[in-house]
């Protein structure tokens, strides 16, 4: 999906609110919708599968991680590579940004 298409979808979802609600309601909705287009660093652990930027605490470099359901249960797991491989995202300390929308 192109950036233009994202903007069109966001505008259509906000059009009914513009002029009828307080500015804060529109601003909150816009910020929520833009998180998928322009992810921001936060401490919230991923709650759905997808690609996420992950920044470990300290001096570590950000890395792109695939978060998905585990093989045995439905816990969300991130592939950190060897030696840890799949790790429960609840146990990973650091900041996250995403999920990222795949390019069109």
PDB file as gemmi writes it, atoms N, CA and C in Angstrom:
CRYST1    1.000    1.000    1.000  90.00  90.00  90.00 P 1                      
ATOM      1  N   UNK A   1       0.854  -1.174   0.000  1.00  0.00           N  
ATOM      2  CA  UNK A   1       0.000   0.000   0.000  1.00  0.00           C  
ATOM      3  C   UNK A   1       0.899   1.235   0.000  1.00  0.00           C  
ATOM      4  N   UNK A   2       0.621   2.185  -0.870  1.00  0.00           N  
ATOM      5  CA  UNK A   2       1.441   3.387  -0.965  1.00  0.00           C  
ATOM      6  C   UNK A   2       1.116   4.346   0.177  1.00  0.00           C  
ATOM      7  N   UNK A   3       2.003   5.300   0.393  1.00  0.00           N  
ATOM      8  CA  UNK A   3       1.771   6.299   1.425  1.00  0.00           C  
ATOM      9  C   UNK A   3       0.503   7.092   1.098  1.00  0.00           C  
ATOM     10  N   UNK A   4       0.303   7.399  -0.186  1.00  0.00           N  
ATOM     11  CA  UNK A   4      -0.902   8.123  -0.605  1.00  0.00           C  
ATOM     12  C   UNK A   4      -2.159   7.336  -0.230  1.00  0.00           C  
ATOM     13  N   UNK A   5      -2.137   6.040  -0.470  1.00  0.00           N  
ATOM     14  CA  UNK A   5      -3.292   5.201  -0.132  1.00  0.00           C  
ATOM     15  C   UNK A   5      -3.537   5.196   1.374  1.00  0.00           C  
ATOM     16  N   UNK A   6      -2.454   5.157   2.168  1.00  0.00           N  
ATOM     17  CA  UNK A   6      -2.603   5.226   3.629  1.00  0.00           C  
ATOM     18  C   UNK A   6      -3.258   6.534   4.040  1.00  0.00           C  
ATOM     19  N   UNK A   7      -2.809   7.616   3.450  1.00  0.00           N  
ATOM     20  CA  UNK A   7      -3.373   8.928   3.787  1.00  0.00           C  
ATOM     21  C   UNK A   7      -4.844   8.981   3.424  1.00  0.00           C  
ATOM     22  N   UNK A   8      -5.213   8.445   2.264  1.00  0.00           N  
ATOM     23  CA  UNK A   8      -6.621   8.407   1.857  1.00  0.00           C  
ATOM     24  C   UNK A   8      -7.475   7.638   2.870  1.00  0.00           C  
ATOM     25  N   UNK A   9      -6.991   6.474   3.294  1.00  0.00           N  
ATOM     26  CA  UNK A   9      -7.735   5.653   4.260  1.00  0.00           C  
ATOM     27  C   UNK A   9      -7.871   6.392   5.583  1.00  0.00           C  
ATOM     28  N   UNK A  10      -6.779   7.008   6.035  1.00  0.00           N  
ATOM     29  CA  UNK A  10      -6.822   7.748   7.306  1.00  0.00           C  
ATOM     30  C   UNK A  10      -7.787   8.923   7.195  1.00  0.00           C  
ATOM     31  N   UNK A  11      -7.734   9.661   6.082  1.00  0.00           N  
ATOM     32  CA  UNK A  11      -8.651  10.792   5.909  1.00  0.00           C  
ATOM     33  C   UNK A  11     -10.106  10.323   5.932  1.00  0.00           C  
ATOM     34  N   UNK A  12     -10.397   9.243   5.232  1.00  0.00           N  
ATOM     35  CA  UNK A  12     -11.769   8.742   5.193  1.00  0.00           C  
ATOM     36  C   UNK A  12     -12.250   8.332   6.587  1.00  0.00           C  
ATOM     37  N   UNK A  13     -11.345   7.765   7.391  1.00  0.00           N  
ATOM     38  CA  UNK A  13     -11.755   7.362   8.739  1.00  0.00           C  
ATOM     39  C   UNK A  13     -11.954   8.569   9.651  1.00  0.00           C  
ATOM     40  N   UNK A  14     -11.297   9.696   9.331  1.00  0.00           N  
ATOM     41  CA  UNK A  14     -11.417  10.895  10.157  1.00  0.00           C  
ATOM     42  C   UNK A  14     -12.467  11.877   9.645  1.00  0.00           C  
ATOM     43  N   UNK A  15     -12.847  11.766   8.382  1.00  0.00           N  
ATOM     44  CA  UNK A  15     -13.739  12.752   7.768  1.00  0.00           C  
ATOM     45  C   UNK A  15     -15.023  12.946   8.567  1.00  0.00           C  
ATOM     46  N   UNK A  16     -15.568  11.870   9.077  1.00  0.00           N  
ATOM     47  CA  UNK A  16     -16.824  11.995   9.825  1.00  0.00           C  
ATOM     48  C   UNK A  16     -16.631  12.685  11.172  1.00  0.00           C  
ATOM     49  N   UNK A  17     -15.389  12.697  11.679  1.00  0.00           N  
ATOM     50  CA  UNK A  17     -15.131  13.316  12.980  1.00  0.00           C  
ATOM     51  C   UNK A  17     -14.813  14.803  12.870  1.00  0.00           C  
ATOM     52  N   UNK A  18     -14.269  15.226  11.730  1.00  0.00           N  
ATOM     53  CA  UNK A  18     -13.818  16.610  11.574  1.00  0.00           C  
ATOM     54  C   UNK A  18     -15.019  17.543  11.616  1.00  0.00           C  
ATOM     55  N   UNK A  19     -14.937  18.541  12.470  1.00  0.00           N  
ATOM     56  CA  UNK A  19     -16.013  19.525  12.597  1.00  0.00           C  
ATOM     57  C   UNK A  19     -17.113  19.124  13.553  1.00  0.00           C  
ATOM     58  N   UNK A  20     -17.136  17.865  13.987  1.00  0.00           N  
ATOM     59  CA  UNK A  20     -18.210  17.429  14.880  1.00  0.00           C  
ATOM     60  C   UNK A  20     -17.699  17.017  16.253  1.00  0.00           C  
ATOM     61  N   UNK A  21     -16.375  16.841  16.395  1.00  0.00           N  
ATOM     62  CA  UNK A  21     -15.799  16.418  17.663  1.00  0.00           C  
ATOM     63  C   UNK A  21     -14.691  17.371  18.079  1.00  0.00           C  
ATOM     64  N   UNK A  22     -14.290  17.231  19.307  1.00  0.00           N  
ATOM     65  CA  UNK A  22     -13.172  18.028  19.798  1.00  0.00           C  
ATOM     66  C   UNK A  22     -11.894  17.662  19.050  1.00  0.00           C  
ATOM     67  N   UNK A  23     -10.988  18.619  18.962  1.00  0.00           N  
ATOM     68  CA  UNK A  23      -9.728  18.396  18.252  1.00  0.00           C  
ATOM     69  C   UNK A  23      -8.948  17.240  18.856  1.00  0.00           C  
ATOM     70  N   UNK A  24      -9.019  17.049  20.157  1.00  0.00           N  
ATOM     71  CA  UNK A  24      -8.254  15.989  20.815  1.00  0.00           C  
ATOM     72  C   UNK A  24      -8.702  14.604  20.352  1.00  0.00           C  
ATOM     73  N   UNK A  25      -9.997  14.424  20.111  1.00  0.00           N  
ATOM     74  CA  UNK A  25     -10.511  13.145  19.629  1.00  0.00           C  
ATOM     75  C   UNK A  25      -9.918  12.842  18.259  1.00  0.00           C  
ATOM     76  N   UNK A  26      -9.915  13.842  17.373  1.00  0.00           N  
ATOM     77  CA  UNK A  26      -9.355  13.669  16.028  1.00  0.00           C  
ATOM     78  C   UNK A  26      -7.861  13.415  16.116  1.00  0.00           C  
ATOM     79  N   UNK A  27      -7.159  14.170  16.960  1.00  0.00           N  
ATOM     80  CA  UNK A  27      -5.708  14.006  17.124  1.00  0.00           C  
ATOM     81  C   UNK A  27      -5.367  12.604  17.633  1.00  0.00           C  
ATOM     82  N   UNK A  28      -6.103  12.113  18.616  1.00  0.00           N  
ATOM     83  CA  UNK A  28      -5.853  10.768  19.153  1.00  0.00           C  
ATOM     84  C   UNK A  28      -6.059   9.700  18.084  1.00  0.00           C  
ATOM     85  N   UNK A  29      -7.120   9.829  17.317  1.00  0.00           N  
ATOM     86  CA  UNK A  29      -7.413   8.861  16.249  1.00  0.00           C  
ATOM     87  C   UNK A  29      -6.324   8.895  15.179  1.00  0.00           C  
ATOM     88  N   UNK A  30      -5.884  10.102  14.808  1.00  0.00           N  
ATOM     89  CA  UNK A  30      -4.840  10.252  13.800  1.00  0.00           C  
ATOM     90  C   UNK A  30      -3.527   9.648  14.279  1.00  0.00           C  
ATOM     91  N   UNK A  31      -3.161   9.902  15.529  1.00  0.00           N  
ATOM     92  CA  UNK A  31      -1.924   9.322  16.077  1.00  0.00           C  
ATOM     93  C   UNK A  31      -1.991   7.799  16.083  1.00  0.00           C  
ATOM     94  N   UNK A  32      -3.129   7.239  16.440  1.00  0.00           N  
ATOM     95  CA  UNK A  32      -3.287   5.784  16.453  1.00  0.00           C  
ATOM     96  C   UNK A  32      -3.136   5.203  15.047  1.00  0.00           C  
ATOM     97  N   UNK A  33      -3.759   5.841  14.063  1.00  0.00           N  
ATOM     98  CA  UNK A  33      -3.679   5.350  12.686  1.00  0.00           C  
ATOM     99  C   UNK A  33      -2.281   5.510  12.097  1.00  0.00           C  
ATOM    100  N   UNK A  34      -1.583   6.562  12.455  1.00  0.00           N  
ATOM    101  CA  UNK A  34      -0.242   6.808  11.903  1.00  0.00           C  
ATOM    102  C   UNK A  34       0.826   5.906  12.507  1.00  0.00           C  
ATOM    103  N   UNK A  35       0.561   5.275  13.636  1.00  0.00           N  
ATOM    104  CA  UNK A  35       1.554   4.383  14.249  1.00  0.00           C  
ATOM    105  C   UNK A  35       1.989   3.278  13.306  1.00  0.00           C  
ATOM    106  N   UNK A  36       1.090   2.849  12.426  1.00  0.00           N  
ATOM    107  CA  UNK A  36       1.433   1.792  11.486  1.00  0.00           C  
ATOM    108  C   UNK A  36       2.249   2.308  10.310  1.00  0.00           C  
ATOM    109  N   UNK A  37       2.102   3.590   9.996  1.00  0.00           N  
ATOM    110  CA  UNK A  37       2.844   4.182   8.888  1.00  0.00           C  
ATOM    111  C   UNK A  37       4.186   4.708   9.371  1.00  0.00           C  
ATOM    112  N   UNK A  38       4.179   5.392  10.508  1.00  0.00           N  
ATOM    113  CA  UNK A  38       5.394   5.970  11.073  1.00  0.00           C  
ATOM    114  C   UNK A  38       5.528   5.457  12.508  1.00  0.00           C  
ATOM    115  N   UNK A  39       6.171   4.306  12.694  1.00  0.00           N  
ATOM    116  CA  UNK A  39       6.259   3.744  14.050  1.00  0.00           C  
ATOM    117  C   UNK A  39       7.143   4.594  14.960  1.00  0.00           C  
ATOM    118  N   UNK A  40       6.785   4.625  16.222  1.00  0.00           N  
ATOM    119  CA  UNK A  40       7.531   5.369  17.240  1.00  0.00           C  
ATOM    120  C   UNK A  40       8.066   4.393  18.273  1.00  0.00           C  
ATOM    121  N   UNK A  41       9.253   4.686  18.820  1.00  0.00           N  
ATOM    122  CA  UNK A  41       9.813   3.846  19.882  1.00  0.00           C  
ATOM    123  C   UNK A  41       8.946   3.950  21.120  1.00  0.00           C  
ATOM    124  N   UNK A  42       8.671   2.800  21.743  1.00  0.00           N  
ATOM    125  CA  UNK A  42       7.962   2.788  23.019  1.00  0.00           C  
ATOM    126  C   UNK A  42       8.333   1.515  23.772  1.00  0.00           C  
ATOM    127  N   UNK A  43       7.907   1.451  25.012  1.00  0.00           N  
ATOM    128  CA  UNK A  43       8.225   0.300  25.858  1.00  0.00           C  
ATOM    129  C   UNK A  43       7.157  -0.784  25.796  1.00  0.00           C  
ATOM    130  N   UNK A  44       6.117  -0.587  25.006  1.00  0.00           N  
ATOM    131  CA  UNK A  44       5.041  -1.572  24.890  1.00  0.00           C  
ATOM    132  C   UNK A  44       5.543  -2.806  24.142  1.00  0.00           C  
ATOM    133  N   UNK A  45       5.301  -3.956  24.714  1.00  0.00           N  
ATOM    134  CA  UNK A  45       5.685  -5.224  24.101  1.00  0.00           C  
ATOM    135  C   UNK A  45       4.708  -5.517  22.962  1.00  0.00           C  
ATOM    136  N   UNK A  46       5.164  -6.072  21.829  1.00  0.00           N  
ATOM    137  CA  UNK A  46       4.254  -6.380  20.728  1.00  0.00           C  
ATOM    138  C   UNK A  46       3.085  -7.252  21.176  1.00  0.00           C  
ATOM    139  N   UNK A  47       1.896  -6.943  20.634  1.00  0.00           N  
ATOM    140  CA  UNK A  47       0.712  -7.721  20.992  1.00  0.00           C  
ATOM    141  C   UNK A  47       0.068  -8.398  19.781  1.00  0.00           C  
ATOM    142  N   UNK A  48       0.746  -8.309  18.616  1.00  0.00           N  
ATOM    143  CA  UNK A  48       0.274  -9.007  17.423  1.00  0.00           C  
ATOM    144  C   UNK A  48       1.476  -9.360  16.551  1.00  0.00           C  
ATOM    145  N   UNK A  49       1.352 -10.387  15.722  1.00  0.00           N  
ATOM    146  CA  UNK A  49       2.467 -10.783  14.866  1.00  0.00           C  
ATOM    147  C   UNK A  49       2.814  -9.689  13.858  1.00  0.00           C  
ATOM    148  N   UNK A  50       4.057  -9.678  13.417  1.00  0.00           N  
ATOM    149  CA  UNK A  50       4.491  -8.728  12.404  1.00  0.00           C  
ATOM    150  C   UNK A  50       5.977  -8.446  12.524  1.00  0.00           C  
ATOM    151  N   UNK A  51       6.462  -7.543  11.693  1.00  0.00           N  
ATOM    152  CA  UNK A  51       7.858  -7.108  11.755  1.00  0.00           C  
ATOM    153  C   UNK A  51       7.938  -5.889  12.649  1.00  0.00           C  
ATOM    154  N   UNK A  52       8.905  -5.898  13.564  1.00  0.00           N  
ATOM    155  CA  UNK A  52       9.090  -4.810  14.518  1.00  0.00           C  
ATOM    156  C   UNK A  52      10.555  -4.381  14.546  1.00  0.00           C  
ATOM    157  N   UNK A  53      10.758  -3.082  14.744  1.00  0.00           N  
ATOM    158  CA  UNK A  53      12.098  -2.626  15.102  1.00  0.00           C  
ATOM    159  C   UNK A  53      12.250  -2.858  16.596  1.00  0.00           C  
ATOM    160  N   UNK A  54      13.406  -3.344  16.982  1.00  0.00           N  
ATOM    161  CA  UNK A  54      13.705  -3.607  18.394  1.00  0.00           C  
ATOM    162  C   UNK A  54      15.027  -2.933  18.732  1.00  0.00           C  
ATOM    163  N   UNK A  55      15.038  -2.190  19.845  1.00  0.00           N  
ATOM    164  CA  UNK A  55      16.252  -1.528  20.316  1.00  0.00           C  
ATOM    165  C   UNK A  55      16.549  -2.034  21.728  1.00  0.00           C  
ATOM    166  N   UNK A  56      17.652  -2.803  21.880  1.00  0.00           N  
ATOM    167  CA  UNK A  56      17.976  -3.328  23.209  1.00  0.00           C  
ATOM    168  C   UNK A  56      18.413  -2.201  24.149  1.00  0.00           C  
ATOM    169  N   UNK A  57      18.293  -2.423  25.455  1.00  0.00           N  
ATOM    170  CA  UNK A  57      18.745  -1.409  26.400  1.00  0.00           C  
ATOM    171  C   UNK A  57      20.259  -1.203  26.277  1.00  0.00           C  
ATOM    172  N   UNK A  58      20.703  -0.007  26.592  1.00  0.00           N  
ATOM    173  CA  UNK A  58      22.143   0.273  26.529  1.00  0.00           C  
ATOM    174  C   UNK A  58      22.560   0.783  25.167  1.00  0.00           C  
ATOM    175  N   UNK A  59      23.690   0.302  24.708  1.00  0.00           N  
ATOM    176  CA  UNK A  59      24.302   0.819  23.495  1.00  0.00           C  
ATOM    177  C   UNK A  59      24.012  -0.034  22.262  1.00  0.00           C  
ATOM    178  N   UNK A  60      23.204  -1.052  22.368  1.00  0.00           N  
ATOM    179  CA  UNK A  60      22.949  -1.958  21.255  1.00  0.00           C  
ATOM    180  C   UNK A  60      22.304  -1.267  20.061  1.00  0.00           C  
ATOM    181  N   UNK A  61      22.578  -1.794  18.887  1.00  0.00           N  
ATOM    182  CA  UNK A  61      22.021  -1.272  17.647  1.00  0.00           C  
ATOM    183  C   UNK A  61      20.586  -1.779  17.443  1.00  0.00           C  
ATOM    184  N   UNK A  62      19.692  -0.940  16.904  1.00  0.00           N  
ATOM    185  CA  UNK A  62      18.344  -1.414  16.578  1.00  0.00           C  
ATOM    186  C   UNK A  62      18.404  -2.511  15.520  1.00  0.00           C  
ATOM    187  N   UNK A  63      17.475  -3.438  15.600  1.00  0.00           N  
ATOM    188  CA  UNK A  63      17.410  -4.513  14.620  1.00  0.00           C  
ATOM    189  C   UNK A  63      15.959  -4.812  14.279  1.00  0.00           C  
ATOM    190  N   UNK A  64      15.755  -5.333  13.089  1.00  0.00           N  
ATOM    191  CA  UNK A  64      14.424  -5.699  12.636  1.00  0.00           C  
ATOM    192  C   UNK A  64      14.164  -7.145  13.026  1.00  0.00           C  
ATOM    193  N   UNK A  65      13.050  -7.382  13.743  1.00  0.00           N  
ATOM    194  CA  UNK A  65      12.727  -8.734  14.208  1.00  0.00           C  
ATOM    195  C   UNK A  65      11.352  -9.156  13.721  1.00  0.00           C  
ATOM    196  N   UNK A  66      11.242 -10.425  13.387  1.00  0.00           N  
ATOM    197  CA  UNK A  66       9.951 -11.004  13.049  1.00  0.00           C  
ATOM    198  C   UNK A  66       9.335 -11.575  14.318  1.00  0.00           C  
ATOM    199  N   UNK A  67       8.141 -11.118  14.641  1.00  0.00           N  
ATOM    200  CA  UNK A  67       7.414 -11.590  15.817  1.00  0.00           C  
ATOM    201  C   UNK A  67       6.243 -12.427  15.319  1.00  0.00           C  
ATOM    202  N   UNK A  68       6.133 -13.645  15.841  1.00  0.00           N  
ATOM    203  CA  UNK A  68       5.054 -14.532  15.432  1.00  0.00           C  
ATOM    204  C   UNK A  68       4.675 -15.480  16.554  1.00  0.00           C  
ATOM    205  N   UNK A  69       3.672 -16.299  16.299  1.00  0.00           N  
ATOM    206  CA  UNK A  69       3.225 -17.259  17.306  1.00  0.00           C  
ATOM    207  C   UNK A  69       4.211 -18.410  17.406  1.00  0.00           C  
ATOM    208  N   UNK A  70       4.370 -18.925  18.620  1.00  0.00           N  
ATOM    209  CA  UNK A  70       5.279 -20.038  18.855  1.00  0.00           C  
ATOM    210  C   UNK A  70       4.814 -21.313  18.176  1.00  0.00           C  
ATOM    211  N   UNK A  71       5.692 -22.263  18.117  1.00  0.00           N  
ATOM    212  CA  UNK A  71       5.379 -23.531  17.452  1.00  0.00           C  
ATOM    213  C   UNK A  71       4.456 -24.417  18.288  1.00  0.00           C  
ATOM    214  N   UNK A  72       4.557 -24.311  19.613  1.00  0.00           N  
ATOM    215  CA  UNK A  72       3.789 -25.184  20.494  1.00  0.00           C  
ATOM    216  C   UNK A  72       2.533 -24.487  21.009  1.00  0.00           C  
ATOM    217  N   UNK A  73       2.661 -23.211  21.380  1.00  0.00           N  
ATOM    218  CA  UNK A  73       1.494 -22.490  21.890  1.00  0.00           C  
ATOM    219  C   UNK A  73       1.337 -21.194  21.108  1.00  0.00           C  
ATOM    220  N   UNK A  74       0.453 -20.320  21.576  1.00  0.00           N  
ATOM    221  CA  UNK A  74       0.180 -19.088  20.837  1.00  0.00           C  
ATOM    222  C   UNK A  74       0.909 -17.873  21.404  1.00  0.00           C  
ATOM    223  N   UNK A  75       1.905 -18.099  22.261  1.00  0.00           N  
ATOM    224  CA  UNK A  75       2.686 -16.974  22.767  1.00  0.00           C  
ATOM    225  C   UNK A  75       3.381 -16.293  21.602  1.00  0.00           C  
ATOM    226  N   UNK A  76       3.518 -14.969  21.705  1.00  0.00           N  
ATOM    227  CA  UNK A  76       4.261 -14.261  20.671  1.00  0.00           C  
ATOM    228  C   UNK A  76       5.753 -14.418  20.938  1.00  0.00           C  
ATOM    229  N   UNK A  77       6.463 -14.835  19.911  1.00  0.00           N  
ATOM    230  CA  UNK A  77       7.892 -15.098  20.015  1.00  0.00           C  
ATOM    231  C   UNK A  77       8.638 -14.243  18.994  1.00  0.00           C  
ATOM    232  N   UNK A  78       9.856 -13.838  19.344  1.00  0.00           N  
ATOM    233  CA  UNK A  78      10.716 -13.093  18.424  1.00  0.00           C  
ATOM    234  C   UNK A  78      11.943 -13.938  18.131  1.00  0.00           C  
ATOM    235  N   UNK A  79      12.380 -13.919  16.893  1.00  0.00           N  
ATOM    236  CA  UNK A  79      13.558 -14.676  16.483  1.00  0.00           C  
ATOM    237  C   UNK A  79      14.793 -13.807  16.680  1.00  0.00           C  
ATOM    238  N   UNK A  80      15.532 -14.069  17.757  1.00  0.00           N  
ATOM    239  CA  UNK A  80      16.750 -13.310  18.065  1.00  0.00           C  
ATOM    240  C   UNK A  80      17.984 -13.929  17.443  1.00  0.00           C  
ATOM    241  N   UNK A  81      17.830 -15.048  16.768  1.00  0.00           N  
ATOM    242  CA  UNK A  81      18.979 -15.727  16.171  1.00  0.00           C  
ATOM    243  C   UNK A  81      19.719 -16.536  17.221  1.00  0.00           C  
ATOM    244  N   UNK A  82      20.780 -17.258  16.791  1.00  0.00           N  
ATOM    245  CA  UNK A  82      21.537 -18.092  17.735  1.00  0.00           C  
ATOM    246  C   UNK A  82      22.210 -17.232  18.804  1.00  0.00           C  
ATOM    247  N   UNK A  83      22.379 -17.675  19.996  1.00  0.00           N  
ATOM    248  CA  UNK A  83      22.046 -18.976  20.540  1.00  0.00           C  
ATOM    249  C   UNK A  83      20.631 -19.048  21.096  1.00  0.00           C  
ATOM    250  N   UNK A  84      19.922 -17.907  21.183  1.00  0.00           N  
ATOM    251  CA  UNK A  84      18.598 -17.898  21.813  1.00  0.00           C  
ATOM    252  C   UNK A  84      17.483 -18.348  20.894  1.00  0.00           C  
ATOM    253  N   UNK A  85      17.570 -18.029  19.621  1.00  0.00           N  
ATOM    254  CA  UNK A  85      16.520 -18.280  18.631  1.00  0.00           C  
ATOM    255  C   UNK A  85      15.193 -17.704  19.090  1.00  0.00           C  
ATOM    256  N   UNK A  86      14.117 -18.484  19.149  1.00  0.00           N  
ATOM    257  CA  UNK A  86      12.808 -17.945  19.500  1.00  0.00           C  
ATOM    258  C   UNK A  86      12.688 -17.694  20.995  1.00  0.00           C  
ATOM    259  N   UNK A  87      12.326 -16.432  21.332  1.00  0.00           N  
ATOM    260  CA  UNK A  87      12.195 -16.022  22.732  1.00  0.00           C  
ATOM    261  C   UNK A  87      10.843 -15.340  22.897  1.00  0.00           C  
ATOM    262  N   UNK A  88      10.167 -15.629  24.002  1.00  0.00           N  
ATOM    263  CA  UNK A  88       8.895 -14.988  24.338  1.00  0.00           C  
ATOM    264  C   UNK A  88       9.117 -13.479  24.416  1.00  0.00           C  
ATOM    265  N   UNK A  89       8.320 -12.692  23.674  1.00  0.00           N  
ATOM    266  CA  UNK A  89       8.524 -11.239  23.655  1.00  0.00           C  
ATOM    267  C   UNK A  89       8.339 -10.608  25.036  1.00  0.00           C  
ATOM    268  N   UNK A  90       7.578 -11.250  25.914  1.00  0.00           N  
ATOM    269  CA  UNK A  90       7.394 -10.726  27.271  1.00  0.00           C  
ATOM    270  C   UNK A  90       8.704 -10.722  28.056  1.00  0.00           C  
ATOM    271  N   UNK A  91       9.660 -11.569  27.653  1.00  0.00           N  
ATOM    272  CA  UNK A  91      10.938 -11.677  28.377  1.00  0.00           C  
ATOM    273  C   UNK A  91      12.024 -10.785  27.778  1.00  0.00           C  
ATOM    274  N   UNK A  92      11.732 -10.106  26.661  1.00  0.00           N  
ATOM    275  CA  UNK A  92      12.749  -9.293  25.986  1.00  0.00           C  
ATOM    276  C   UNK A  92      12.641  -7.850  26.462  1.00  0.00           C  
ATOM    277  N   UNK A  93      13.697  -7.352  27.060  1.00  0.00           N  
ATOM    278  CA  UNK A  93      13.731  -5.969  27.552  1.00  0.00           C  
ATOM    279  C   UNK A  93      14.253  -5.063  26.447  1.00  0.00           C  
ATOM    280  N   UNK A  94      13.669  -3.881  26.350  1.00  0.00           N  
ATOM    281  CA  UNK A  94      14.102  -2.907  25.356  1.00  0.00           C  
ATOM    282  C   UNK A  94      12.903  -2.151  24.809  1.00  0.00           C  
ATOM    283  N   UNK A  95      13.124  -1.412  23.727  1.00  0.00           N  
ATOM    284  CA  UNK A  95      12.060  -0.636  23.114  1.00  0.00           C  
ATOM    285  C   UNK A  95      11.666  -1.247  21.773  1.00  0.00           C  
ATOM    286  N   UNK A  96      10.401  -1.038  21.408  1.00  0.00           N  
ATOM    287  CA  UNK A  96       9.842  -1.602  20.196  1.00  0.00           C  
ATOM    288  C   UNK A  96       9.210  -0.505  19.355  1.00  0.00           C  
ATOM    289  N   UNK A  97       9.172  -0.710  18.035  1.00  0.00           N  
ATOM    290  CA  UNK A  97       8.468   0.175  17.119  1.00  0.00           C  
ATOM    291  C   UNK A  97       7.817  -0.707  16.047  1.00  0.00           C  
ATOM    292  N   UNK A  98       6.532  -0.586  15.891  1.00  0.00           N  
ATOM    293  CA  UNK A  98       5.847  -1.399  14.884  1.00  0.00           C  
ATOM    294  C   UNK A  98       4.477  -1.798  15.375  1.00  0.00           C  
ATOM    295  N   UNK A  99       3.827  -2.706  14.670  1.00  0.00           N  
ATOM    296  CA  UNK A  99       4.302  -3.503  13.539  1.00  0.00           C  
ATOM    297  C   UNK A  99       4.401  -2.667  12.279  1.00  0.00           C  
ATOM    298  N   UNK A 100       5.310  -3.062  11.405  1.00  0.00           N  
ATOM    299  CA  UNK A 100       5.514  -2.364  10.143  1.00  0.00           C  
ATOM    300  C   UNK A 100       4.582  -2.917   9.082  1.00  0.00           C  
ATOM    301  N   UNK A 101       4.055  -2.035   8.256  1.00  0.00           N  
ATOM    302  CA  UNK A 101       3.209  -2.463   7.154  1.00  0.00           C  
ATOM    303  C   UNK A 101       4.131  -2.801   5.988  1.00  0.00           C  
ATOM    304  N   UNK A 102       4.006  -3.995   5.400  1.00  0.00           N  
ATOM    305  CA  UNK A 102       4.879  -4.359   4.284  1.00  0.00           C  
ATOM    306  C   UNK A 102       4.686  -3.426   3.099  1.00  0.00           C  
ATOM    307  N   UNK A 103       5.731  -3.171   2.337  1.00  0.00           N  
ATOM    308  CA  UNK A 103       5.585  -2.297   1.172  1.00  0.00           C  
ATOM    309  C   UNK A 103       4.698  -2.950   0.120  1.00  0.00           C  
ATOM    310  N   UNK A 104       4.112  -2.106  -0.725  1.00  0.00           N  
ATOM    311  CA  UNK A 104       3.231  -2.637  -1.773  1.00  0.00           C  
ATOM    312  C   UNK A 104       4.019  -2.934  -3.027  1.00  0.00           C  
TER     313      UNK A 104                                                      
END                                                                             
